[in-house]
Amino acid sequence: MTVSLKGKSLVSLGDLSREEFFQILDTADELKRKHKRSEPFTPFVGKNLALIFQKPSLRTRVSFEAGMTRYGGHGIYLGPTDIQLGARETTADIARTLSRYCDAIMARTFGHDIVLELAKHATVPVVNGLTDLEHPCQILADLMTVREKLGRLEGLKLTFLGDGNNVAHSLLQGCALAGMHMTVAVPRGFEPNADILARAREVGKRHGSRLEVSHDIGKALKGADVLYTDVWASMGQEAEKERKAKAMRPLQLNAQALAKANRDAIVLHCLPAHRGEEITDEVIEGPQSVVFDEAENRLHAQMAVLVMVIR
């Protein structure tokens, strides 16, 4: 059954039903097929997307701008000096103003509350391009990639190595919707947000998903079909870099860690990668890495979201 997200915002994967989640992935697959066949498709003719950035970006900015151009629309970049959220004018006023000019708003911010505030006051859909709490667009691309490479999502095991950060939070929600099992291998004191974990587990129960947090790295790696890591200190957490690096070092995704997972396990990383820290060159450049296919799929997954919320 086809579901509609027209006019809705995507702030969190926790806002999606299972049907909506899979509809986005199916739409992303369709868009990728159209692109590979060079099939004309211009659903965004005459449409504008406001792109609000508090943080610098490679993949988020280029994938959204390139996608809008590819499908006939226009992305308008608004950097930190263009919109001083909450300083030059209120977030609510910005949301209401941009809604008069644009057909949707994408925001990549520090505080999650900013995206919530934008979605509350905007009269067009708001898409979360990343906050300190969640990163839903990244995980849609991740799980699109897993399904593409392994043929399914349900029943697979994903092991995340590192900090219980925004990527881990959205992975928990995505795996719960997909019916995947997930283990967050994390040092003590760096566990994911307890409320997000609890809500994801409730969703997961309905779909056969088992979500765990483990301090036993060997146990976490055993039976994994997907290994995922991220930088140890996220943007804005540079002051904690040394403390985190010391705690996270045993969680490095290297050849020894990869050997403990299933033989045909694939490797994901949301990028940018700090090679030699959370992941080694040998692994990210190895035959089990699908990191750059994953990066490409950011474009397809995000355009799928926009096609569903704007049309």
Phi and psi restraints in degrees (value plus and minus 20) as a CYANA .aco file:
   2 THR   PHI    -100.9   -60.9
   2 THR   PSI     111.6   151.6
   3 VAL   PHI    -128.2   -88.2
   3 VAL   PSI     139.8   179.8
   4 SER   PHI    -136.6   -96.6
   4 SER   PSI     115.2   155.2
   5 LEU   PHI    -135.3   -95.3
   5 LEU   PSI      -6.2    33.8
   6 LYS   PHI     -75.8   -35.8
   6 LYS   PSI     107.5   147.5
   7 GLY   PHI      64.2   104.2
   7 GLY   PSI     -25.3    14.7
   8 LYS   PHI    -111.8   -71.8
   8 LYS   PSI     134.3   174.3
   9 SER   PHI    -114.0   -74.0
   9 SER   PSI     137.7   177.7
  10 LEU   PHI    -143.1  -103.1
  10 LEU   PSI      74.0   114.0
  11 VAL   PHI    -116.5   -76.5
  11 VAL   PSI     -52.8   -12.8
  12 SER   PHI    -169.1  -129.1
  12 SER   PSI     124.8   164.8
  13 LEU   PHI     -83.7   -43.7
  13 LEU   PSI     -42.5    -2.5
  14 GLY   PHI     -85.9   -45.9
  14 GLY   PSI     -33.3     6.7
  15 ASP   PHI    -104.5   -64.5
  15 ASP   PSI     -31.7     8.3
  16 LEU   PHI    -112.3   -72.3
  16 LEU   PSI     127.6   167.6
  17 SER   PHI    -102.1   -62.1
  17 SER   PSI     146.0   186.0
  18 ARG   PHI     -80.4   -40.4
  18 ARG   PSI     -59.1   -19.1
  19 GLU   PHI     -85.9   -45.9
  19 GLU   PSI     -61.6   -21.6
  20 GLU   PHI     -85.5   -45.5
  20 GLU   PSI     -61.3   -21.3
  21 PHE   PHI     -78.5   -38.5
  21 PHE   PSI     -70.3   -30.3
  22 PHE   PHI     -90.9   -50.9
  22 PHE   PSI     -48.9    -8.9
  23 GLN   PHI     -85.0   -45.0
  23 GLN   PSI     -58.4   -18.4
  24 ILE   PHI     -82.9   -42.9
  24 ILE   PSI     -65.6   -25.6
  25 LEU   PHI     -83.8   -43.8
  25 LEU   PSI     -61.8   -21.8
  26 ASP   PHI     -83.3   -43.3
  26 ASP   PSI     -60.2   -20.2
  27 THR   PHI     -86.3   -46.3
  27 THR   PSI     -59.8   -19.8
  28 ALA   PHI     -81.8   -41.8
  28 ALA   PSI     -62.2   -22.2
  29 ASP   PHI     -80.5   -40.5
  29 ASP   PSI     -62.4   -22.4
  30 GLU   PHI     -84.5   -44.5
  30 GLU   PSI     -63.3   -23.3
  31 LEU   PHI     -83.4   -43.4
  31 LEU   PSI     -58.6   -18.6
  32 LYS   PHI     -85.6   -45.6
  32 LYS   PSI     -60.2   -20.2
  33 ARG   PHI     -82.9   -42.9
  33 ARG   PSI     -62.3   -22.3
  34 LYS   PHI     -80.3   -40.3
  34 LYS   PSI     -61.8   -21.8
  35 HIS   PHI     -85.5   -45.5
  35 HIS   PSI     -65.4   -25.4
  36 LYS   PHI     -84.2   -44.2
  36 LYS   PSI     -48.8    -8.8
  37 ARG   PHI    -110.1   -70.1
  37 ARG   PSI     -17.4    22.6
  38 SER   PHI      34.0    74.0
  38 SER   PSI      18.1    58.1
  39 GLU   PHI    -104.6   -64.6
  39 GLU   PSI     103.6   143.6
  40 PRO   PHI     -79.0   -39.0
  40 PRO   PSI     114.3   154.3
  41 PHE   PHI    -176.5  -136.5
  41 PHE   PSI      91.8   131.8
  42 THR   PHI    -150.5  -110.5
  42 THR   PSI      47.1    87.1
  43 PRO   PHI     -93.3   -53.3
  43 PRO   PSI     -32.7     7.3
  44 PHE   PHI    -127.0   -87.0
  44 PHE   PSI      -1.9    38.1
  45 VAL   PHI     -77.6   -37.6
  45 VAL   PSI     107.4   147.4
  46 GLY   PHI      59.6    99.6
  46 GLY   PSI     -15.5    24.5
  47 LYS   PHI    -123.1   -83.1
  47 LYS   PSI     123.8   163.8
  48 ASN   PHI    -142.1  -102.1
  48 ASN   PSI     119.0   159.0
  49 LEU   PHI    -137.2   -97.2
  49 LEU   PSI     100.9   140.9
  50 ALA   PHI    -100.9   -60.9
  50 ALA   PSI     110.6   150.6
  51 LEU   PHI    -137.0   -97.0
  51 LEU   PSI      81.0   121.0
  52 ILE   PHI    -113.8   -73.8
  52 ILE   PSI     104.7   144.7
  53 PHE   PHI    -146.2  -106.2
  53 PHE   PSI      98.7   138.7
  54 GLN   PHI    -113.6   -73.6
  54 GLN   PSI     -41.2    -1.2
  55 LYS   PHI    -137.1   -97.1
  55 LYS   PSI     127.4   167.4
  56 PRO   PHI     -85.2   -45.2
  56 PRO   PSI     139.1   179.1
  57 SER   PHI    -177.9  -137.9
  57 SER   PSI     124.5   164.5
  58 LEU   PHI    -126.1   -86.1
  58 LEU   PSI     -88.5   -48.5
  59 ARG   PHI     -82.9   -42.9
  59 ARG   PSI     -65.2   -25.2
  60 THR   PHI     -83.9   -43.9
  60 THR   PSI     -68.9   -28.9
  61 ARG   PHI     -84.8   -44.8
  61 ARG   PSI     -70.6   -30.6
  62 VAL   PHI     -88.6   -48.6
  62 VAL   PSI     -59.2   -19.2
  63 SER   PHI     -86.8   -46.8
  63 SER   PSI     -60.0   -20.0
  64 PHE   PHI     -90.2   -50.2
  64 PHE   PSI     -64.2   -24.2
  65 GLU   PHI     -86.6   -46.6
  65 GLU   PSI     -65.6   -25.6
  66 ALA   PHI     -84.1   -44.1
  66 ALA   PSI     -59.7   -19.7
  67 GLY   PHI     -84.7   -44.7
  67 GLY   PSI     -63.8   -23.8
  68 MET   PHI     -82.1   -42.1
  68 MET   PSI     -62.6   -22.6
  69 THR   PHI     -84.5   -44.5
  69 THR   PSI     -64.6   -24.6
  70 ARG   PHI     -77.7   -37.7
  70 ARG   PSI     -57.3   -17.3
  71 TYR   PHI    -121.9   -81.9
  71 TYR   PSI       1.1    41.1
  72 GLY   PHI      73.2   113.2
  72 GLY   PSI     -19.2    20.8
  73 GLY   PHI    -125.6   -85.6
  73 GLY   PSI    -184.0  -144.0
  74 HIS   PHI    -162.3  -122.3
  74 HIS   PSI     112.0   152.0
  75 GLY   PHI    -122.7   -82.7
  75 GLY   PSI     113.3   153.3
  76 ILE   PHI    -130.8   -90.8
  76 ILE   PSI      89.0   129.0
  77 TYR   PHI     -97.0   -57.0
  77 TYR   PSI     108.7   148.7
  78 LEU   PHI    -146.3  -106.3
  78 LEU   PSI      79.3   119.3
  79 GLY   PHI    -102.7   -62.7
  79 GLY   PSI    -199.3  -159.3
  80 PRO   PHI     -76.8   -36.8
  80 PRO   PSI     -52.5   -12.5
  81 THR   PHI    -106.2   -66.2
  81 THR   PSI     -35.7     4.3
  82 ASP   PHI     -98.5   -58.5
  82 ASP   PSI     -63.5   -23.5
  83 ILE   PHI    -146.3  -106.3
  83 ILE   PSI      90.8   130.8
  84 GLN   PHI    -114.8   -74.8
  84 GLN   PSI      64.1   104.1
  85 LEU   PHI     -72.9   -32.9
  85 LEU   PSI     103.4   143.4
  86 GLY   PHI      56.8    96.8
  86 GLY   PSI     -22.3    17.7
  87 ALA   PHI    -129.5   -89.5
  87 ALA   PSI     -85.2   -45.2
  88 ARG   PHI     -89.0   -49.0
  88 ARG   PSI     -57.7   -17.7
  89 GLU   PHI    -175.9  -135.9
  89 GLU   PSI     146.3   186.3
  90 THR   PHI     -90.7   -50.7
  90 THR   PSI     134.4   174.4
  91 THR   PHI     -80.9   -40.9
  91 THR   PSI     -57.7   -17.7
  92 ALA   PHI     -82.2   -42.2
  92 ALA   PSI     -62.9   -22.9
  93 ASP   PHI     -86.8   -46.8
  93 ASP   PSI     -58.1   -18.1
  94 ILE   PHI     -82.5   -42.5
  94 ILE   PSI     -64.7   -24.7
  95 ALA   PHI     -80.9   -40.9
  95 ALA   PSI     -64.6   -24.6
  96 ARG   PHI     -88.5   -48.5
  96 ARG   PSI     -57.1   -17.1
  97 THR   PHI     -89.1   -49.1
  97 THR   PSI     -69.6   -29.6
  98 LEU   PHI     -81.9   -41.9
  98 LEU   PSI     -50.2   -10.2
  99 SER   PHI     -83.9   -43.9
  99 SER   PSI     -44.7    -4.7
 100 ARG   PHI    -100.2   -60.2
 100 ARG   PSI     -39.4     0.6
 101 TYR   PHI    -125.2   -85.2
 101 TYR   PSI     -51.8   -11.8
 102 CYS   PHI    -142.2  -102.2
 102 CYS   PSI     141.7   181.7
 103 ASP   PHI    -114.3   -74.3
 103 ASP   PSI     -32.4     7.6
 104 ALA   PHI    -184.9  -144.9
 104 ALA   PSI     142.6   182.6
 105 ILE   PHI    -149.0  -109.0
 105 ILE   PSI     109.8   149.8
 106 MET   PHI    -130.1   -90.1
 106 MET   PSI     116.4   156.4
 107 ALA   PHI    -152.5  -112.5
 107 ALA   PSI     110.9   150.9
 108 ARG   PHI    -138.9   -98.9
 108 ARG   PSI      83.6   123.6
 109 THR   PHI    -150.4  -110.4
 109 THR   PSI     152.9   192.9
 110 PHE   PHI     -99.8   -59.8
 110 PHE   PSI     -87.4   -47.4
 111 GLY   PHI     -95.2   -55.2
 111 GLY   PSI     112.3   152.3
 112 HIS   PHI     -85.6   -45.6
 112 HIS   PSI     -49.2    -9.2
 113 ASP   PHI     -82.9   -42.9
 113 ASP   PSI     -45.5    -5.5
 114 ILE   PHI     -87.4   -47.4
 114 ILE   PSI     -64.4   -24.4
 115 VAL   PHI     -87.5   -47.5
 115 VAL   PSI     -58.4   -18.4
 116 LEU   PHI     -80.2   -40.2
 116 LEU   PSI     -61.2   -21.2
 117 GLU   PHI     -87.5   -47.5
 117 GLU   PSI     -60.6   -20.6
 118 LEU   PHI     -80.3   -40.3
 118 LEU   PSI     -66.4   -26.4
 119 ALA   PHI     -85.0   -45.0
 119 ALA   PSI     -53.2   -13.2
 120 LYS   PHI     -85.9   -45.9
 120 LYS   PSI     -58.6   -18.6
 121 HIS   PHI    -123.5   -83.5
 121 HIS   PSI     -36.7     3.3
 122 ALA   PHI     -93.7   -53.7
 122 ALA   PSI     130.6   170.6
 123 THR   PHI    -126.2   -86.2
 123 THR   PSI     -10.3    29.7
 124 VAL   PHI    -144.1  -104.1
 124 VAL   PSI     143.6   183.6
 125 PRO   PHI     -83.3   -43.3
 125 PRO   PSI     122.6   162.6
 126 VAL   PHI    -136.0   -96.0
 126 VAL   PSI     110.4   150.4
 127 VAL   PHI    -134.3   -94.3
 127 VAL   PSI     108.6   148.6
 128 ASN   PHI     -98.2   -58.2
 128 ASN   PSI      88.9   128.9
 129 GLY   PHI    -106.4   -66.4
 129 GLY   PSI     -29.7    10.3
 130 LEU   PHI     134.1   174.1
 130 LEU   PSI     117.0   157.0
 131 THR   PHI    -154.8  -114.8
 131 THR   PSI     155.1   195.1
 132 ASP   PHI     -85.9   -45.9
 132 ASP   PSI     -37.1     2.9
 133 LEU   PHI    -119.2   -79.2
 133 LEU   PSI     -56.9   -16.9
 134 GLU   PHI    -164.6  -124.6
 134 GLU   PSI     139.0   179.0
 135 HIS   PHI    -164.6  -124.6
 135 HIS   PSI      48.2    88.2
 136 PRO   PHI     -84.8   -44.8
 136 PRO   PSI     -58.9   -18.9
 137 CYS   PHI     -83.8   -43.8
 137 CYS   PSI     -57.3   -17.3
 138 GLN   PHI     -81.1   -41.1
 138 GLN   PSI     -63.5   -23.5
 139 ILE   PHI     -92.8   -52.8
 139 ILE   PSI     -51.6   -11.6
 140 LEU   PHI     -80.6   -40.6
 140 LEU   PSI     -62.7   -22.7
 141 ALA   PHI     -86.5   -46.5
 141 ALA   PSI     -59.0   -19.0
 142 ASP   PHI     -81.1   -41.1
 142 ASP   PSI     -69.7   -29.7
 143 LEU   PHI     -95.2   -55.2
 143 LEU   PSI     -48.0    -8.0
 144 MET   PHI     -78.9   -38.9
 144 MET   PSI     -63.3   -23.3
 145 THR   PHI     -86.3   -46.3
 145 THR   PSI     -63.4   -23.4
 146 VAL   PHI     -79.6   -39.6
 146 VAL   PSI     -67.5   -27.5
 147 ARG   PHI     -83.4   -43.4
 147 ARG   PSI     -58.3   -18.3
 148 GLU   PHI     -83.8   -43.8
 148 GLU   PSI     -59.9   -19.9
 149 LYS   PHI    -107.6   -67.6
 149 LYS   PSI     -55.4   -15.4
 150 LEU   PHI    -128.7   -88.7
 150 LEU   PSI     -25.1    14.9
 151 GLY   PHI      66.5   106.5
 151 GLY   PSI     -27.4    12.6
 152 ARG   PHI    -185.2  -145.2
 152 ARG   PSI     152.5   192.5
 153 LEU   PHI    -140.6  -100.6
 153 LEU   PSI     -63.6   -23.6
 154 GLU   PHI     -78.6   -38.6
 154 GLU   PSI     109.6   149.6
 155 GLY   PHI      66.1   106.1
 155 GLY   PSI     -29.7    10.3
 156 LEU   PHI     -96.2   -56.2
 156 LEU   PSI     138.4   178.4
 157 LYS   PHI    -134.0   -94.0
 157 LYS   PSI     106.2   146.2
 158 LEU   PHI    -130.4   -90.4
 158 LEU   PSI     110.5   150.5
 159 THR   PHI    -134.2   -94.2
 159 THR   PSI     103.0   143.0
 160 PHE   PHI    -122.1   -82.1
 160 PHE   PSI     106.3   146.3
 161 LEU   PHI    -128.2   -88.2
 161 LEU   PSI      96.5   136.5
 162 GLY   PHI     120.4   160.4
 162 GLY   PSI    -170.7  -130.7
 163 ASP   PHI     -95.4   -55.4
 163 ASP   PSI     124.2   164.2
 164 GLY   PHI     -98.1   -58.1
 164 GLY   PSI      51.4    91.4
 165 ASN   PHI    -123.3   -83.3
 165 ASN   PSI    -182.4  -142.4
 166 ASN   PHI     -82.3   -42.3
 166 ASN   PSI     -57.9   -17.9
 167 VAL   PHI     -85.4   -45.4
 167 VAL   PSI     -64.9   -24.9
 168 ALA   PHI     -80.1   -40.1
 168 ALA   PSI     -60.9   -20.9
 169 HIS   PHI     -81.5   -41.5
 169 HIS   PSI     -67.1   -27.1
 170 SER   PHI     -92.6   -52.6
 170 SER   PSI     -51.5   -11.5
 171 LEU   PHI     -82.3   -42.3
 171 LEU   PSI     -61.9   -21.9
 172 LEU   PHI     -78.9   -38.9
 172 LEU   PSI     -64.1   -24.1
 173 GLN   PHI     -88.6   -48.6
 173 GLN   PSI     -60.3   -20.3
 174 GLY   PHI     -87.5   -47.5
 174 GLY   PSI     -63.8   -23.8
 175 CYS   PHI     -84.0   -44.0
 175 CYS   PSI     -56.6   -16.6
 176 ALA   PHI     -80.9   -40.9
 176 ALA   PSI     -64.8   -24.8
 177 LEU   PHI     -87.1   -47.1
 177 LEU   PSI     -55.2   -15.2
 178 ALA   PHI    -101.6   -61.6
 178 ALA   PSI     -33.3     6.7
 179 GLY   PHI      57.3    97.3
 179 GLY   PSI       4.8    44.8
 180 MET   PHI    -113.2   -73.2
 180 MET   PSI     133.7   173.7
 181 HIS   PHI    -110.9   -70.9
 181 HIS   PSI     124.7   164.7
 182 MET   PHI    -162.1  -122.1
 182 MET   PSI     116.0   156.0
 183 THR   PHI    -140.7  -100.7
 183 THR   PSI     106.3   146.3
 184 VAL   PHI    -115.1   -75.1
 184 VAL   PSI      89.4   129.4
 185 ALA   PHI    -110.4   -70.4
 185 ALA   PSI      95.4   135.4
 186 VAL   PHI    -166.6  -126.6
 186 VAL   PSI     124.8   164.8
 187 PRO   PHI     -87.7   -47.7
 187 PRO   PSI     134.6   174.6
 188 ARG   PHI     -80.3   -40.3
 188 ARG   PSI     115.8   155.8
 189 GLY   PHI      76.6   116.6
 189 GLY   PSI     -27.6    12.4
 190 PHE   PHI    -140.9  -100.9
 190 PHE   PSI       3.5    43.5
 191 GLU   PHI     -85.6   -45.6
 191 GLU   PSI     136.2   176.2
 192 PRO   PHI     -86.8   -46.8
 192 PRO   PSI     144.0   184.0
 193 ASN   PHI     -74.0   -34.0
 193 ASN   PSI     106.1   146.1
 194 ALA   PHI     -84.7   -44.7
 194 ALA   PSI     -56.8   -16.8
 195 ASP   PHI     -88.1   -48.1
 195 ASP   PSI     -62.5   -22.5
 196 ILE   PHI     -84.4   -44.4
 196 ILE   PSI     -63.2   -23.2
 197 LEU   PHI     -80.3   -40.3
 197 LEU   PSI     -64.0   -24.0
 198 ALA   PHI     -84.5   -44.5
 198 ALA   PSI     -63.1   -23.1
 199 ARG   PHI     -86.5   -46.5
 199 ARG   PSI     -60.5   -20.5
 200 ALA   PHI     -84.0   -44.0
 200 ALA   PSI     -58.9   -18.9
 201 ARG   PHI     -84.1   -44.1
 201 ARG   PSI     -56.9   -16.9
 202 GLU   PHI     -83.8   -43.8
 202 GLU   PSI     -62.6   -22.6
 203 VAL   PHI     -86.2   -46.2
 203 VAL   PSI     -63.4   -23.4
 204 GLY   PHI     -80.3   -40.3
 204 GLY   PSI     -54.4   -14.4
 205 LYS   PHI     -78.9   -38.9
 205 LYS   PSI     -54.8   -14.8
 206 ARG   PHI     -94.4   -54.4
 206 ARG   PSI     -39.3     0.7
 207 HIS   PHI    -141.1  -101.1
 207 HIS   PSI      -6.7    33.3
 208 GLY   PHI      56.1    96.1
 208 GLY   PSI       3.8    43.8
 209 SER   PHI    -117.6   -77.6
 209 SER   PSI     113.1   153.1
 210 ARG   PHI    -130.0   -90.0
 210 ARG   PSI      99.3   139.3
 211 LEU   PHI    -134.9   -94.9
 211 LEU   PSI     104.2   144.2
 212 GLU   PHI    -152.3  -112.3
 212 GLU   PSI     134.7   174.7
 213 VAL   PHI    -138.2   -98.2
 213 VAL   PSI     109.3   149.3
 214 SER   PHI    -153.6  -113.6
 214 SER   PSI     123.4   163.4
 215 HIS   PHI    -124.1   -84.1
 215 HIS   PSI     -15.6    24.4
 216 ASP   PHI    -123.6   -83.6
 216 ASP   PSI      81.6   121.6
 217 ILE   PHI     -84.6   -44.6
 217 ILE   PSI     -63.8   -23.8
 218 GLY   PHI     -79.3   -39.3
 218 GLY   PSI     -64.5   -24.5
 219 LYS   PHI     -84.5   -44.5
 219 LYS   PSI     -58.9   -18.9
 220 ALA   PHI     -85.7   -45.7
 220 ALA   PSI     -54.8   -14.8
 221 LEU   PHI     -98.5   -58.5
 221 LEU   PSI     -47.5    -7.5
 222 LYS   PHI     -82.4   -42.4
 222 LYS   PSI     108.0   148.0
 223 GLY   PHI      57.5    97.5
 223 GLY   PSI     -11.3    28.7
 224 ALA   PHI     -95.0   -55.0
 224 ALA   PSI     114.2   154.2
 225 ASP   PHI    -113.4   -73.4
 225 ASP   PSI     -43.1    -3.1
 226 VAL   PHI    -156.4  -116.4
 226 VAL   PSI     109.5   149.5
 227 LEU   PHI    -132.2   -92.2
 227 LEU   PSI     113.0   153.0
 228 TYR   PHI    -154.3  -114.3
 228 TYR   PSI     115.3   155.3
 229 THR   PHI    -159.5  -119.5
 229 THR   PSI     147.3   187.3
 230 ASP   PHI    -166.3  -126.3
 230 ASP   PSI     146.7   186.7
 231 VAL   PHI     -77.2   -37.2
 231 VAL   PSI     128.5   168.5
 232 TRP   PHI     -94.6   -54.6
 232 TRP   PSI     -54.1   -14.1
 233 ALA   PHI    -138.7   -98.7
 233 ALA   PSI      94.7   134.7
 234 SER   PHI     -92.0   -52.0
 234 SER   PSI     146.1   186.1
 235 MET   PHI     -76.5   -36.5
 235 MET   PSI     109.3   149.3
 236 GLY   PHI      75.2   115.2
 236 GLY   PSI     -25.8    14.2
 237 GLN   PHI    -133.4   -93.4
 237 GLN   PSI       4.0    44.0
 238 GLU   PHI     -78.6   -38.6
 238 GLU   PSI     -50.4   -10.4
 239 ALA   PHI     -84.8   -44.8
 239 ALA   PSI     -43.4    -3.4
 240 GLU   PHI    -115.3   -75.3
 240 GLU   PSI     -15.9    24.1
 241 LYS   PHI     -77.9   -37.9
 241 LYS   PSI     -68.4   -28.4
 242 GLU   PHI     -85.4   -45.4
 242 GLU   PSI     -62.9   -22.9
 243 ARG   PHI     -83.3   -43.3
 243 ARG   PSI     -63.6   -23.6
 244 LYS   PHI     -87.9   -47.9
 244 LYS   PSI     -61.4   -21.4
 245 ALA   PHI     -80.1   -40.1
 245 ALA   PSI     -60.3   -20.3
 246 LYS   PHI     -83.8   -43.8
 246 LYS   PSI     -62.5   -22.5
 247 ALA   PHI     -92.9   -52.9
 247 ALA   PSI     -54.3   -14.3
 248 MET   PHI    -107.8   -67.8
 248 MET   PSI     -35.1     4.9
 249 ARG   PHI     -70.9   -30.9
 249 ARG   PSI     -60.5   -20.5
 250 PRO   PHI     -85.3   -45.3
 250 PRO   PSI     -32.0     8.0
 251 LEU   PHI    -116.2   -76.2
 251 LEU   PSI     -11.5    28.5
 252 GLN   PHI     -75.0   -35.0
 252 GLN   PSI     115.0   155.0
 253 LEU   PHI    -106.3   -66.3
 253 LEU   PSI      74.4   114.4
 254 ASN   PHI    -142.8  -102.8
 254 ASN   PSI    -194.8  -154.8
 255 ALA   PHI     -81.6   -41.6
 255 ALA   PSI     -56.3   -16.3
 256 GLN   PHI     -86.4   -46.4
 256 GLN   PSI     -61.5   -21.5
 257 ALA   PHI     -86.4   -46.4
 257 ALA   PSI     -63.0   -23.0
 258 LEU   PHI     -81.7   -41.7
 258 LEU   PSI     -55.4   -15.4
 259 ALA   PHI     -86.8   -46.8
 259 ALA   PSI     -39.6     0.4
 260 LYS   PHI    -106.2   -66.2
 260 LYS   PSI     -32.3     7.7
 261 ALA   PHI    -107.6   -67.6
 261 ALA   PSI    -198.5  -158.5
 262 ASN   PHI     -80.2   -40.2
 262 ASN   PSI     130.6   170.6
 263 ARG   PHI     -78.9   -38.9
 263 ARG   PSI     -55.8   -15.8
 264 ASP   PHI    -121.6   -81.6
 264 ASP   PSI       2.6    42.6
 265 ALA   PHI     -82.1   -42.1
 265 ALA   PSI     127.0   167.0
 266 ILE   PHI    -126.4   -86.4
 266 ILE   PSI     137.6   177.6
 267 VAL   PHI    -134.9   -94.9
 267 VAL   PSI     109.5   149.5
 268 LEU   PHI    -139.0   -99.0
 268 LEU   PSI     129.7   169.7
 269 HIS   PHI    -173.2  -133.2
 269 HIS   PSI     111.9   151.9
 270 CYS   PHI     -95.5   -55.5
 270 CYS   PSI     -33.3     6.7
 271 LEU   PHI      43.7    83.7
 271 LEU   PSI     130.6   170.6
 272 PRO   PHI     -91.5   -51.5
 272 PRO   PSI     130.0   170.0
 273 ALA   PHI    -121.4   -81.4
 273 ALA   PSI     117.8   157.8
 274 HIS   PHI    -118.0   -78.0
 274 HIS   PSI      66.8   106.8
 275 ARG   PHI     -81.2   -41.2
 275 ARG   PSI     114.9   154.9
 276 GLY   PHI      71.2   111.2
 276 GLY   PSI     -28.7    11.3
 277 GLU   PHI    -126.0   -86.0
 277 GLU   PSI    -112.8   -72.8
 278 GLU   PHI     -95.5   -55.5
 278 GLU   PSI     -39.0     1.0
 279 ILE   PHI    -167.2  -127.2
 279 ILE   PSI     127.4   167.4
 280 THR   PHI    -114.1   -74.1
 280 THR   PSI     137.7   177.7
 281 ASP   PHI     -77.4   -37.4
 281 ASP   PSI     -60.2   -20.2
 282 GLU   PHI     -76.9   -36.9
 282 GLU   PSI     -58.8   -18.8
 283 VAL   PHI    -101.4   -61.4
 283 VAL   PSI     -67.7   -27.7
 284 ILE   PHI     -88.0   -48.0
 284 ILE   PSI     -45.2    -5.2
 285 GLU   PHI    -119.0   -79.0
 285 GLU   PSI     -17.6    22.4
 286 GLY   PHI    -101.9   -61.9
 286 GLY   PSI     153.7   193.7
 287 PRO   PHI     -88.9   -48.9
 287 PRO   PSI     -37.5     2.5
 288 GLN   PHI    -113.2   -73.2
 288 GLN   PSI     -24.7    15.3
 289 SER   PHI    -100.2   -60.2
 289 SER   PSI     111.1   151.1
 290 VAL   PHI    -141.6  -101.6
 290 VAL   PSI       8.8    48.8
 291 VAL   PHI     -81.8   -41.8
 291 VAL   PSI     -58.5   -18.5
 292 PHE   PHI    -104.8   -64.8
 292 PHE   PSI     -43.6    -3.6
 293 ASP   PHI     -85.7   -45.7
 293 ASP   PSI     -60.2   -20.2
 294 GLU   PHI     -80.6   -40.6
 294 GLU   PSI     -63.5   -23.5
 295 ALA   PHI     -83.4   -43.4
 295 ALA   PSI     -62.2   -22.2
 296 GLU   PHI     -79.8   -39.8
 296 GLU   PSI     -59.7   -19.7
 297 ASN   PHI     -89.9   -49.9
 297 ASN   PSI     -31.6     8.4
 298 ARG   PHI     -76.2   -36.2
 298 ARG   PSI     -64.7   -24.7
 299 LEU   PHI     -81.1   -41.1
 299 LEU   PSI     -69.1   -29.1
 300 HIS   PHI     -87.2   -47.2
 300 HIS   PSI     -62.3   -22.3
 301 ALA   PHI     -86.3   -46.3
 301 ALA   PSI     -62.5   -22.5
 302 GLN   PHI     -88.6   -48.6
 302 GLN   PSI     -58.6   -18.6
 303 MET   PHI     -87.2   -47.2
 303 MET   PSI     -52.4   -12.4
 304 ALA   PHI     -81.8   -41.8
 304 ALA   PSI     -62.8   -22.8
 305 VAL   PHI     -79.6   -39.6
 305 VAL   PSI     -68.1   -28.1
 306 LEU   PHI     -85.4   -45.4
 306 LEU   PSI     -61.1   -21.1
 307 VAL   PHI     -77.7   -37.7
 307 VAL   PSI     -59.7   -19.7
 308 MET   PHI     -96.2   -56.2
 308 MET   PSI     -54.6   -14.6
 309 VAL   PHI    -109.7   -69.7
 309 VAL   PSI     -44.0    -4.0
 310 ILE   PHI    -111.8   -71.8
 310 ILE   PSI     -61.9   -21.9
